[in-house]
Amino acid sequence: MTTSSVWIAIVMFTTVAVCLADFEAPRTACLQRRIEIPHELVSVGPTSSGTDRPRGLVRYGGDLRIGDLNGDGTVDFVLLKSVGGIKGCFIGAFDWQGKVLWVWGDKYRQVASSDRAGGRYIAETPTRPGPLLIADIDGDRRTEVIALVLKSDVKETSFWNTSDEEFVILDGTTGKVKRRASPKSLQTANAYNSRGDIEPSNYVHQRILACDLRGLGKPRDLVIKIGDSIIALNDRLEELWVYKNKFSEYGQHSCYVPAVGDVDADGHDEVCGGNFLIDHDGKVLWERFMARNNDSVAIADWDGVPANSNEIILSGYGQVVNSKGEVLSILGEKMVPHGQELRVGRFRSDMAGLQMAIRYDGHNGRILMANRAGEIFARFDVDPSYRYIGIESVLWDGRNKPALLYAPTALWDGHGRKAVVLPRISRESRYGFMGFMHCIAAELDKSGRESIVLYDPYATEVFIYGSRPLIQDPPTGYKHTAKQYNARIMD
């Protein structure tokens, strides 16, 4: 063998060895719990509208949130159904064992539609994750359930008119109404863009967020985005302020779901919608068009300097901005043409600070990860799934380990590798295996590791996966943080 041949062989052997060292077979997640939604909360019937939902007679649960309702340290579940998929009308709670805790409203409610002659809207799964929140909003150390619902005496309604809705605060233990109100802002919120046309995509993402606008040290205020309006309320459902969003046309709209957090280090939360930042008292701090398809936003300590408070991370063009709206870094439109979803976490331990993960080209499987130096360090395709929605940062292996990124149907590491696969379940989603599974990450048992609570709003089961079995069953030590009560489900 010639000297050159020997060197070629050494190089080839070294390359193969490095590749093998880099390769790690995906782990298999542990199915910690499968919960059948109680039949009292399941509906059987047709769907009334929408082109991307199952046709014919179906069994379905609805939109889901998690929280400890009775204070026993174990996670509970709350389910929402909406008239026509838009206006809340039924809320049901159940526990870890699948036992009904309470119900409120009518799961088979029907009202006439003023949008189409002779039509009717029926109770069904919300078109998008809906206005439902679990939090101790009044500071009594007990959890409440807050929702935006259709008033009980309404006989006819329109998708695009919120004047017949009201906010309700339900006791988390009993489901009884503690408070209800219909602020004036619901009379003026609408779904129209600047051209006077209805803009459904900017209207259907109605999410209630808990925040601290009054500087109480606890999240006892509420913010909700409804079409052109950002509405702020206190714990008594009294209107604090209303902001009218100028950016509502598709492709140039503000983020579907705003983010809340203290951006200017004043002890009060601000509200950021991607194209605007609103101070705790409703004052506009800045307002400008930042990027096309700026769908998702996060607030976090991006630069790692707590004295600077938090920064704002935008999915549109992959930007990081400060409290004045000044761009600190940007990946650019070429790299991020359509920032559909954004999550922030510590995906790589060999890099300083936080990193961002972006579904960067609309509704498909393309993901990129970038660090705070503005460097893209991973680019990969996740598995096919229905509408390619739903990513989440998960502390799968504990607080001191790199986070993984959930994207149906697996979890991915900071190198873009499939790190964890989910075992096949007995029932397939109507949209393919795990094809429409929304994800909420949560620590359930004081282990420091987050599990993932997965649910298909068009099915009747909840699946909980983790890296290993829970310490005990039922688990105790559930932590209810902003990651759960303000869960970023499908931005």
C-alpha positions in Angstrom: 0.0 0.0 0.0 1.4 3.4 -0.9 1.8 6.2 1.6 -1.0 8.2 0.0 -3.3 5.2 0.2 -2.5 4.8 3.9 -3.3 8.5 4.6 -6.6 8.2 2.7 -7.5 5.1 4.7 -6.7 7.0 8.0 -8.8 10.0 7.0 -11.7 7.7 6.0 -11.5 5.8 9.2 -11.4 9.0 11.3 -14.4 10.5 9.4 -16.5 7.3 10.0 -15.4 7.3 13.7 -16.5 10.9 14.2 -19.8 10.3 12.5 -20.5 7.3 14.7 -19.5 9.2 17.8 -21.9 12.0 16.7 -24.7 9.6 16.1 -27.0 8.8 19.0 -30.1 6.6 18.5 -33.3 8.4 19.7 -34.6 7.5 23.1 -38.2 6.3 23.5 -40.4 8.5 25.8 -42.1 6.9 28.7 -45.9 7.1 28.6 -46.6 8.3 32.1 -50.4 8.5 31.8 -53.2 8.1 29.3 -56.4 9.7 30.5 -59.7 9.2 28.7 -61.7 12.4 28.9 -64.9 11.7 30.9 -67.9 10.9 28.8 -69.8 13.7 30.6 -67.4 16.2 28.9 -67.3 14.5 25.5 -69.6 15.6 22.7 -71.0 13.5 19.9 -72.3 15.3 16.8 -71.5 17.1 13.6 -69.3 20.1 13.2 -71.0 23.3 12.0 -68.4 25.1 10.0 -64.8 25.2 8.8 -63.0 23.4 6.0 -60.1 21.9 8.0 -62.1 20.0 10.5 -63.5 16.4 10.3 -66.9 16.0 8.6 -69.8 14.0 9.7 -70.6 12.7 13.2 -67.6 12.8 15.5 -66.7 12.4 19.2 -64.5 15.2 20.5 -63.3 16.8 23.7 -62.1 20.3 23.1 -59.4 22.8 23.9 -57.5 22.0 27.1 -55.5 23.7 29.9 -53.9 22.4 33.0 -53.6 23.5 36.6 -54.0 22.4 40.2 -57.7 23.2 40.9 -58.1 21.8 44.4 -54.7 22.5 45.9 -53.6 18.8 46.4 -50.4 19.2 44.4 -51.6 17.1 41.5 -52.3 18.5 38.0 -55.9 18.8 36.9 -57.4 19.5 33.5 -60.0 22.0 32.2 -61.7 21.7 28.8 -63.5 24.3 26.7 -66.1 24.1 23.9 -67.3 27.0 21.9 -70.4 27.9 19.9 -69.3 27.7 16.2 -65.8 27.1 17.4 -65.4 30.8 18.4 -67.5 31.7 21.5 -67.1 29.8 24.7 -70.2 28.0 26.0 -69.1 24.9 28.0 -66.3 24.3 30.5 -65.6 21.0 32.2 -62.9 20.0 34.7 -61.5 16.5 35.5 -58.6 15.1 37.5 -55.7 12.8 37.0 -57.9 9.7 37.4 -60.3 10.9 34.7 -63.0 11.8 37.3 -65.3 14.8 36.6 -64.7 17.6 39.1 -67.4 20.0 37.8 -69.1 21.3 34.6 -70.4 24.7 33.6 -72.5 25.6 30.6 -74.1 23.5 27.9 -72.0 21.2 25.7 -74.7 20.9 23.1 -75.7 24.6 23.0 -77.0 25.9 19.6 -77.8 29.5 18.5 -79.0 30.9 15.3 -76.3 32.4 13.0 -76.7 36.0 11.9 -73.8 35.4 9.5 -75.7 33.2 7.1 -79.5 33.0 6.6 -81.1 30.0 8.3 -77.8 28.7 9.7 -77.0 27.7 13.2 -73.9 27.6 15.3 -73.4 24.6 17.6 -71.0 23.9 20.5 -67.8 22.3 19.2 -64.1 22.3 19.5 -62.7 25.8 19.3 -61.3 26.8 15.9 -58.1 27.8 17.5 -56.9 27.4 21.2 -59.5 29.6 22.9 -59.9 32.2 25.6 -59.4 30.0 28.7 -57.0 30.6 31.6 -56.2 28.8 34.9 -54.6 31.1 37.5 -55.1 32.5 41.0 -56.3 35.8 39.7 -57.8 37.3 42.9 -54.9 36.4 45.2 -56.8 34.1 47.6 -54.3 31.3 47.1 -56.9 29.2 45.3 -57.0 28.7 41.5 -59.7 30.2 39.3 -60.8 29.4 35.8 -61.3 32.5 33.6 -62.9 32.4 30.2 -64.6 34.6 27.6 -68.0 33.1 26.8 -71.3 33.8 25.0 -73.9 35.2 27.3 -76.5 32.6 28.4 -79.5 34.5 27.1 -78.2 35.0 23.5 -80.3 33.4 20.8 -78.5 34.6 17.7 -74.9 35.5 17.2 -72.2 36.5 14.7 -68.6 35.3 14.6 -67.4 38.8 14.2 -69.3 40.6 17.0 -68.1 40.3 20.6 -70.7 42.5 22.1 -72.8 39.5 23.2 -69.9 37.9 25.2 -68.7 38.2 28.8 -65.8 37.2 31.0 -66.5 34.8 33.8 -64.3 33.8 36.7 -65.2 30.4 38.0 -64.1 28.9 41.3 -61.5 26.2 40.5 -62.7 23.8 43.1 -66.5 24.0 42.4 -66.9 25.6 39.0 -69.3 28.2 40.5 -69.3 31.7 39.1 -67.3 34.1 41.4 -67.5 37.1 39.0 -68.7 38.0 35.6 -68.6 41.2 33.5 -69.0 42.4 29.9 -66.6 45.5 29.6 -67.4 48.2 27.1 -64.3 47.2 25.1 -66.3 44.1 24.0 -68.7 46.4 22.2 -66.0 47.8 19.9 -63.6 44.9 19.3 -63.9 43.7 15.8 -62.3 41.5 13.1 -61.9 44.1 10.4 -58.6 45.2 8.8 -57.7 48.7 7.5 -59.5 48.0 4.2 -62.7 47.2 6.0 -62.6 43.5 5.2 -63.0 40.7 7.8 -59.6 39.2 8.6 -60.3 35.8 10.2 -56.7 34.8 10.7 -56.1 37.8 12.9 -59.3 37.3 14.8 -59.7 33.7 15.8 -56.6 33.5 18.0 -58.2 34.8 21.2 -56.1 34.0 24.2 -56.4 35.3 27.8 -53.0 35.9 29.4 -52.3 36.5 33.1 -49.9 39.3 33.9 -48.9 41.9 36.5 -49.8 45.3 35.2 -50.3 47.0 38.5 -47.0 45.9 40.1 -48.5 43.7 42.7 -45.7 41.1 42.5 -48.2 38.5 41.3 -50.1 37.9 38.0 -53.5 39.4 39.0 -54.3 41.2 35.8 -55.6 39.9 32.4 -54.8 40.8 28.8 -56.7 39.4 25.8 -56.2 40.1 22.1 -59.5 40.1 20.0 -58.9 41.2 16.4 -58.0 44.8 16.5 -58.2 45.2 20.2 -55.8 44.5 23.1 -58.0 44.6 26.3 -56.5 44.9 29.8 -58.5 44.0 32.9 -57.9 43.7 36.6 -59.0 40.8 38.9 -62.4 42.4 39.2 -62.8 42.3 35.4 -62.7 46.1 35.4 -61.3 47.6 32.2 -57.8 49.1 32.8 -57.1 50.2 29.2 -57.7 49.3 25.5 -55.2 49.5 22.7 -56.3 49.5 19.1 -53.9 47.5 16.9 -53.1 49.1 13.6 -51.5 46.1 12.0 -54.3 43.6 11.2 -54.0 42.6 7.5 -52.7 39.1 6.8 -49.0 39.0 6.2 -48.6 42.4 7.9 -50.4 41.6 11.1 -49.1 41.8 14.6 -48.4 38.5 16.5 -51.4 36.3 16.8 -50.9 36.0 20.5 -49.0 38.8 22.3 -46.5 38.2 25.1 -46.4 39.8 28.6 -43.4 40.5 30.7 -41.4 43.2 32.4 -39.3 44.7 29.5 -38.2 48.0 31.1 -37.4 46.8 34.6 -40.0 48.9 36.4 -41.7 46.1 38.3 -44.7 46.1 36.0 -45.4 43.9 33.0 -45.6 45.3 29.5 -47.6 43.8 26.5 -45.8 43.2 23.2 -47.5 42.2 20.0 -44.5 42.2 17.7 -45.3 45.5 16.1 -46.0 47.4 19.3 -45.1 47.6 23.0 -47.7 48.8 25.5 -46.7 50.0 28.9 -48.5 48.7 32.0 -50.7 51.7 32.0 -51.7 51.5 28.4 -49.2 54.0 27.1 -47.7 53.2 23.7 -44.0 52.8 24.1 -43.4 52.1 20.4 -45.4 51.1 17.4 -44.0 50.2 14.0 -44.1 47.5 11.4 -41.3 45.1 12.2 -41.6 42.2 9.7 -43.9 40.3 7.4 -45.5 37.2 8.9 -44.4 38.3 12.4 -46.6 35.6 13.9 -45.0 34.8 17.3 -43.2 36.8 20.1 -41.4 36.0 23.3 -40.1 38.1 26.2 -37.0 36.7 28.0 -33.6 37.7 29.4 -31.9 37.2 26.1 -28.6 39.0 26.7 -28.0 37.4 30.1 -27.7 40.8 31.9 -30.6 40.9 34.4 -29.9 44.7 35.0 -31.1 45.3 31.4 -34.3 43.4 32.2 -35.8 41.4 29.4 -35.6 41.6 25.7 -38.2 40.9 23.0 -37.7 38.1 20.5 -39.7 38.2 17.3 -40.4 35.3 14.9 -40.6 37.8 12.0 -37.1 37.8 10.4 -35.7 36.3 13.7 -35.2 39.6 15.5 -34.2 40.6 19.0 -35.2 44.1 20.1 -35.0 46.1 23.3 -37.6 48.1 25.2 -37.3 51.0 22.8 -37.9 48.8 19.8 -34.3 49.1 18.7 -33.1 46.0 16.8 -30.2 44.3 18.7 -29.8 41.4 16.2 -31.7 40.1 13.1 -31.4 37.0 11.0 -33.2 38.6 8.1 -36.0 37.9 5.7 -33.9 35.6 3.6 -33.2 33.3 6.5 -36.7 33.7 8.1 -39.2 34.4 5.3 -42.2 33.4 7.4 -41.7 33.2 11.1 -44.6 30.9 12.0 -43.7 29.8 15.5 -40.9 30.8 18.0 -39.6 29.3 21.2 -36.8 30.3 23.4 -34.7 28.0 25.5 -31.2 26.7 26.4 -30.9 24.1 23.6 -27.1 24.0 23.6 -25.0 24.1 26.8 -21.8 24.9 24.9 -23.2 28.3 23.9 -23.7 31.3 26.2 -27.2 32.4 27.1 -30.5 31.5 25.5 -31.2 30.4 21.9 -34.2 30.7 19.7 -36.0 28.0 17.6 -38.1 29.2 14.7 -40.5 27.4 12.3 -39.1 29.8 9.8 -41.0 29.1 6.5 -44.7 29.0 7.4 -46.7 25.8 7.8 -44.0 23.2 7.1 -41.4 21.2 8.9 -38.4 23.6 8.5 -36.9 24.6 11.8 -33.8 26.7 12.6 -32.0 27.5 15.8 -29.9 30.6 16.4 -27.8 31.9 19.4 -27.5 35.3 20.9 -24.6 36.1 18.6 -27.0 35.9 15.7 -25.5 32.6 14.4 -27.7 29.9 13.0 -26.3 26.7 14.5 -28.9 24.1 13.5 -31.3 23.8 10.6 -33.5 20.7 10.2 -36.8 19.3 9.1 -39.2 17.8 11.7 -41.7 15.0 11.0 -44.8 15.7 8.9 -47.9 16.7 10.9 -51.3 18.2 10.3 -50.8 21.9 9.4 -47.3 21.7 10.8 -48.1 23.4 14.1 -47.0 23.1 17.7 -43.5 23.5 19.0 -42.3 23.8 22.6 -39.1 24.1 24.6 -39.0 21.2 27.2 -36.7 20.6 30.1 -36.9 16.9 29.4 -33.8 15.8 31.3 -33.9 18.4 34.1 -33.3 22.1 34.9 -29.5 21.9 34.4 -29.6 20.0 31.1 -30.2 21.4 27.6 -33.8 21.8 26.6 -35.3 19.7 23.8 -37.7 21.1 21.2 -41.1 19.2 20.9 -42.4 19.2 17.4 -44.9 16.5 16.4 -44.1 13.7 16.6 -40.8 13.8 18.5 -38.3 15.9 20.5 -35.2 17.3 18.9 -31.9 18.5 20.4 -29.8 21.6 19.7 -27.9 19.8 17.0 -31.1 19.2 15.0 -31.2 15.5 15.8 -34.2 13.5 16.7 -33.5 12.9 20.4 -36.7 11.3 21.6 -39.5 9.4 19.9 -43.0 9.0 21.3 -44.3 5.4 21.4 -47.2 4.7 19.1 -50.6 5.1 20.8 -53.5 2.8 20.3 -55.7 5.4 18.7 -54.6 7.5 15.8 -55.6 11.1 15.5 -58.0 11.9 12.7 -55.0 13.8 11.2 -52.5 11.0 11.4 -50.4 9.7 14.3 -50.0 12.6 16.8 -50.8 14.8 13.8 -52.7 17.5 15.7 -51.3 17.2 19.2 -51.0 20.4 21.2 -48.3 20.4 23.8 -48.0 21.9 27.3 -44.8 21.2 29.1 -44.9 21.0 32.9 -43.0 19.7 36.0 -45.5 17.3 37.6 -43.6 15.7 40.5 -40.7 17.9 41.9 -38.2 15.9 39.8 -36.9 19.0 38.0 -37.9 17.3 34.7 -40.7 18.5 32.5 -43.3 16.1 31.1 -45.4 16.9 28.1 -49.1 17.0 28.2 -50.5 16.3 24.7 -54.0 16.5 23.5 -55.9 16.5 20.2 -58.8 18.9 20.4 -60.8 16.7 18.0 -60.3 13.5 20.1 -61.1 12.2 23.6 -57.8 11.4 25.3 -54.9 13.1 27.0 -51.4 11.6 26.8 -48.6 12.5 29.2 -45.0 11.6 28.3 -41.8 12.0 30.2 -38.2 10.8 30.2 -38.9 8.2 32.9 -41.7 7.1 35.1 -43.1 9.6 37.6 -41.9 9.4 41.2 -45.4 8.4 42.3 -48.9 8.0 40.9 -50.7 10.3 41.2 -47.8 12.7 41.1 -47.6 15.6 43.6 -45.5 18.8 43.5 -47.0 20.2 40.3 -45.6 23.6 39.5 -48.0 26.2 37.9 -45.9 28.9 36.2 -46.4 31.2 33.3 -45.3 28.4 31.0 -48.5 26.6 31.9 -51.1 29.3 32.6 -49.9 31.4 29.6 -49.1 28.3 27.5 -47.9 29.2 24.0 -50.2 26.7 22.2 -50.0 27.1 18.5 -49.1 30.7 17.9 
